[in-house]
């Protein structure tokens, strides 16, 4: 089974996405911010990190940077719905920090699965 670390501060979104991903055969660990995400990342190996960009505390850009400093092989999918600047700008920046793929919120679950399968094929 492929393992995914899902990091986002929107609890309802994370809980729903976790259930859907588990139904599709993934092992999912969740975190609500960059600090929790980094701690989880060090606790066990993951095939994929999916992170939101805008979160309180250490944001997704910091998480991507920290993960990349320690592991250049793990795949990273960044997602954002925007905020003070448009989502596309956040996502372009996340690629500079080391994200492999990007996804703009809101998205369809099938779009997410397509991105996941492109990054960590079975």
Helices and strands as residue ranges (DSSP letters): E 3-7, H 11-23, E 27-31, H 34-43, E 48-52, H 60-70, E 75-80, H 87-97, E 101-104, H 109-119
